[in-house]
Amino acid sequence: MSVPIILTRKPGEDNNQFFPERSLVSAFREAGFRTYWFSTQSPLGPHDSSIALHAAEADETRYLNVADYKTEGVFDGALLSPVDQVLKRAEPKVLIVLHTLGGHFNYADRYPNAFEKFLPSLKGLDNAGLHNREIRREFNNSYDNSLLYFDYFMSSLISRLEKESIVSSMFYIADHGENLYDGMCEKAGHGRGNDYDFRVPALFWYSKGYEELFPDKLKAIASRVDSPISTTNVFHSILDGANIHYPGERLESSVFGKNWKPSPRITQNKIDFDLADREGDCKRLVAKSPKTD
């Protein structure tokens, strides 16, 4: 439900699984870019099919994981090899989309043994259930190990781009947050409709060549580091950041735009994230009741 909102103009409150518009992948193709989609997730399944439709828009699509998210399979580092292959081709205009597994449960399946730094962890545990609070410590340590590995993966990706001495940029955003038995909250995983679900990290990196070509765009995005952005801004921002424009574009929704205007961040259950009350230990989002005299 979330990834199509990142890739297309789908509104956050639209609960339909499929959105009748193509994604930014097609927009890049129409602008003359060679487009690639590399994934360590699955092409088919209840969480995957709507995303696979957009993956198929790319000139080249590869699924590198023989397993699904419920088992170990390959790690996200497997995505680096096809990236290397694309960079060696030295094509003039390229878009690469990397759809990672990141920190999906079972967290211990998301990193190799070399990143087993926080102990004890879930590796080797037979009772490593998502909803077993008794192993909360192992649960959190494995999640931290998965983040440590993902940091390594992102660093490796950026290092590759830096070595190329080309005009390049990289944008990363998570599609959802995660509940980790935070504080007194008894919940784990995601899809809980609470504060932990909706707060996600985002990162934008750019090369020296990009900085020289688009100084005004970088000045604009730097001024919006603390602005209330959401995944609904990604489609507009990525295209604007690549200097791709089209009729009817909404530059006020781009963090690179001169006329940026924050908009309400509406969740899937049609609640304004910034105006909602937080209920209970798990900070469940609840729409404010109208004031009465």
VENLIN-V765550 format. One record per residue. RES is the residue in one letter. NEAR is the number of other C-alpha atoms within 10 Angstrom. D_FIRST is the distance of its C-alpha to the first C-alpha in Angstrom with 2 decimals. Layout:
res->RES near->NEAR d_first->D_FIRST
res->RES near->NEAR d_first->D_FIRST
This chain:
res->M near->19 d_first->0.00
res->S near->18 d_first->3.79
res->V near->19 d_first->6.02
res->P near->26 d_first->6.34
res->I near->22 d_first->7.26
res->I near->24 d_first->9.65
res->L near->21 d_first->11.04
res->T near->23 d_first->11.57
res->R near->21 d_first->12.89
res->K near->23 d_first->9.89
res->P near->18 d_first->10.76
res->G near->20 d_first->9.10
res->E near->15 d_first->10.19
res->D near->16 d_first->8.88
res->N near->15 d_first->7.29
res->N near->10 d_first->7.90
res->Q near->13 d_first->6.01
res->F near->14 d_first->8.38
res->F near->18 d_first->9.90
res->P near->9 d_first->13.68
res->E near->12 d_first->14.52
res->R near->15 d_first->15.12
res->S near->22 d_first->14.06
res->L near->22 d_first->16.42
res->V near->27 d_first->17.55
res->S near->19 d_first->19.36
res->A near->19 d_first->20.70
res->F near->20 d_first->22.30
res->R near->18 d_first->23.73
res->E near->11 d_first->25.27
res->A near->14 d_first->26.77
res->G near->12 d_first->28.56
res->F near->19 d_first->26.53
res->R near->19 d_first->26.36
res->T near->21 d_first->22.71
res->Y near->23 d_first->21.61
res->W near->22 d_first->18.46
res->F near->22 d_first->19.30
res->S near->21 d_first->17.06
res->T near->25 d_first->17.87
res->Q near->24 d_first->14.80
res->S near->20 d_first->14.91
res->P near->19 d_first->14.75
res->L near->13 d_first->14.14
res->G near->11 d_first->12.68
res->P near->7 d_first->10.16
res->H near->15 d_first->7.79
res->D near->14 d_first->9.24
res->S near->15 d_first->10.27
res->S near->19 d_first->7.89
res->I near->21 d_first->8.55
res->A near->19 d_first->12.13
res->L near->17 d_first->12.79
res->H near->20 d_first->12.71
res->A near->25 d_first->14.62
res->A near->16 d_first->17.16
res->E near->19 d_first->17.97
res->A near->24 d_first->19.86
res->D near->15 d_first->23.58
res->E near->13 d_first->23.27
res->T near->16 d_first->20.45
res->R near->17 d_first->21.20
res->Y near->15 d_first->19.61
res->L near->18 d_first->21.98
res->N near->20 d_first->21.10
res->V near->12 d_first->22.86
res->A near->13 d_first->21.21
res->D near->16 d_first->17.74
res->Y near->17 d_first->16.39
res->K near->10 d_first->18.69
res->T near->13 d_first->21.79
res->E near->18 d_first->23.36
res->G near->16 d_first->23.45
res->V near->21 d_first->23.91
res->F near->20 d_first->23.28
res->D near->23 d_first->21.49
res->G near->18 d_first->25.01
res->A near->16 d_first->25.08
res->L near->22 d_first->23.21
res->L near->16 d_first->26.32
res->S near->10 d_first->28.53
res->P near->16 d_first->26.71
res->V near->18 d_first->26.45
res->D near->13 d_first->30.21
res->Q near->10 d_first->30.79
res->V near->15 d_first->29.11
res->L near->14 d_first->31.04
res->K near->10 d_first->34.27
res->R near->8 d_first->33.88
res->A near->11 d_first->34.33
res->E near->10 d_first->32.57
res->P near->9 d_first->33.01
res->K near->14 d_first->29.41
res->V near->16 d_first->26.46
res->L near->21 d_first->22.72
res->I near->18 d_first->21.33
res->V near->18 d_first->17.66
res->L near->18 d_first->17.50
res->H near->18 d_first->14.42
res->T near->18 d_first->15.81
res->L near->21 d_first->15.64
res->G near->21 d_first->16.95
res->G near->22 d_first->17.47
res->H near->17 d_first->15.55
res->F near->23 d_first->17.89
res->N near->20 d_first->20.55
res->Y near->26 d_first->21.37
res->A near->28 d_first->24.81
res->D near->23 d_first->23.48
res->R near->27 d_first->22.07
res->Y near->24 d_first->25.49
res->P near->15 d_first->28.98
res->N near->11 d_first->31.98
res->A near->8 d_first->33.28
res->F near->18 d_first->30.61
res->E near->19 d_first->31.55
res->K near->14 d_first->32.93
res->F near->16 d_first->31.89
res->L near->15 d_first->33.58
res->P near->14 d_first->33.49
res->S near->23 d_first->30.13
res->L near->23 d_first->28.21
res->K near->17 d_first->29.67
res->G near->8 d_first->31.85
res->L near->11 d_first->31.00
res->D near->7 d_first->30.82
res->N near->10 d_first->29.33
res->A near->21 d_first->26.40
res->G near->14 d_first->24.02
res->L near->16 d_first->20.99
res->H near->15 d_first->22.69
res->N near->14 d_first->26.27
res->R near->16 d_first->27.42
res->E near->11 d_first->30.81
res->I near->17 d_first->29.56
res->R near->19 d_first->27.88
res->R near->17 d_first->30.01
res->E near->21 d_first->29.16
res->F near->28 d_first->25.46
res->N near->20 d_first->25.59
res->N near->20 d_first->27.96
res->S near->29 d_first->25.79
res->Y near->27 d_first->22.82
res->D near->21 d_first->25.31
res->N near->25 d_first->26.56
res->S near->27 d_first->23.15
res->L near->18 d_first->22.95
res->L near->16 d_first->26.51
res->Y near->23 d_first->25.70
res->F near->22 d_first->22.69
res->D near->13 d_first->25.11
res->Y near->14 d_first->27.52
res->F near->19 d_first->25.05
res->M near->15 d_first->24.22
res->S near->11 d_first->27.97
res->S near->14 d_first->28.83
res->L near->17 d_first->26.53
res->I near->17 d_first->28.04
res->S near->11 d_first->31.52
res->R near->14 d_first->31.11
res->L near->20 d_first->30.24
res->E near->17 d_first->33.14
res->K near->9 d_first->35.60
res->E near->13 d_first->34.89
res->S near->11 d_first->36.42
res->I near->14 d_first->34.20
res->V near->17 d_first->32.16
res->S near->20 d_first->28.78
res->S near->20 d_first->25.92
res->M near->17 d_first->22.95
res->F near->13 d_first->19.83
res->Y near->14 d_first->17.66
res->I near->15 d_first->14.77
res->A near->18 d_first->12.78
res->D near->18 d_first->9.02
res->H near->17 d_first->10.07
res->G near->18 d_first->13.54
res->E near->23 d_first->15.46
res->N near->18 d_first->17.97
res->L near->21 d_first->21.26
res->Y near->20 d_first->23.67
res->D near->15 d_first->24.24
res->G near->8 d_first->27.61
res->M near->9 d_first->28.23
res->C near->13 d_first->24.62
res->E near->14 d_first->24.42
res->K near->18 d_first->20.71
res->A near->21 d_first->19.09
res->G near->17 d_first->15.73
res->H near->16 d_first->12.54
res->G near->13 d_first->10.62
res->R near->17 d_first->13.96
res->G near->17 d_first->13.43
res->N near->21 d_first->16.14
res->D near->19 d_first->17.41
res->Y near->22 d_first->16.90
res->D near->19 d_first->13.11
res->F near->21 d_first->12.84
res->R near->15 d_first->15.78
res->V near->14 d_first->15.09
res->P near->11 d_first->17.73
res->A near->14 d_first->18.22
res->L near->9 d_first->21.21
res->F near->10 d_first->23.01
res->W near->12 d_first->26.03
res->Y near->16 d_first->28.49
res->S near->19 d_first->31.71
res->K near->14 d_first->35.15
res->G near->14 d_first->35.03
res->Y near->18 d_first->31.92
res->E near->16 d_first->33.71
res->E near->11 d_first->36.77
res->L near->12 d_first->34.97
res->F near->16 d_first->32.62
res->P near->10 d_first->34.38
res->D near->14 d_first->33.33
res->K near->19 d_first->29.62
res->L near->18 d_first->30.08
res->K near->13 d_first->32.16
res->A near->17 d_first->29.51
res->I near->20 d_first->26.61
res->A near->12 d_first->29.03
res->S near->11 d_first->29.76
res->R near->14 d_first->26.13
res->V near->11 d_first->25.62
res->D near->8 d_first->25.66
res->S near->11 d_first->23.87
res->P near->12 d_first->20.81
res->I near->19 d_first->18.17
res->S near->22 d_first->14.38
res->T near->25 d_first->11.58
res->T near->23 d_first->12.28
res->N near->24 d_first->15.69
res->V near->23 d_first->14.92
res->F near->24 d_first->15.17
res->H near->25 d_first->18.38
res->S near->21 d_first->19.78
res->I near->21 d_first->19.50
res->L near->20 d_first->21.22
res->D near->21 d_first->23.78
res->G near->21 d_first->24.40
res->A near->16 d_first->25.30
res->N near->12 d_first->27.45
res->I near->15 d_first->25.65
res->H near->15 d_first->26.05
res->Y near->10 d_first->25.48
res->P near->5 d_first->26.59
res->G near->6 d_first->24.71
res->E near->13 d_first->23.07
res->R near->18 d_first->22.18
res->L near->19 d_first->24.06
res->E near->17 d_first->24.04
res->S near->22 d_first->20.37
res->S near->26 d_first->21.49
res->V near->28 d_first->22.80
res->F near->27 d_first->25.44
res->G near->20 d_first->26.64
res->K near->14 d_first->29.96
res->N near->13 d_first->28.69
res->W near->16 d_first->25.61
res->K near->15 d_first->24.69
res->P near->16 d_first->22.30
res->S near->13 d_first->20.08
res->P near->14 d_first->18.74
res->R near->21 d_first->15.65
res->I near->18 d_first->13.86
res->T near->18 d_first->11.24
res->Q near->15 d_first->8.79
res->N near->14 d_first->12.05
res->K near->13 d_first->13.87
res->I near->19 d_first->16.04
res->D near->18 d_first->17.61
res->F near->19 d_first->17.08
res->D near->12 d_first->20.55
res->L near->14 d_first->22.45
res->A near->15 d_first->21.18
res->D near->17 d_first->23.53
res->R near->16 d_first->22.84
res->E near->12 d_first->23.99
res->G near->11 d_first->25.64
res->D near->13 d_first->25.73
res->C near->21 d_first->21.96
res->K near->16 d_first->21.56
res->R near->17 d_first->19.25
res->L near->25 d_first->18.35
res->V near->17 d_first->20.53
res->A near->16 d_first->21.21
res->K near->12 d_first->24.80
res->S near->8 d_first->27.26
res->P near->5 d_first->29.36
res->K near->5 d_first->32.73
res->T near->4 d_first->35.70
res->D near->2 d_first->39.39
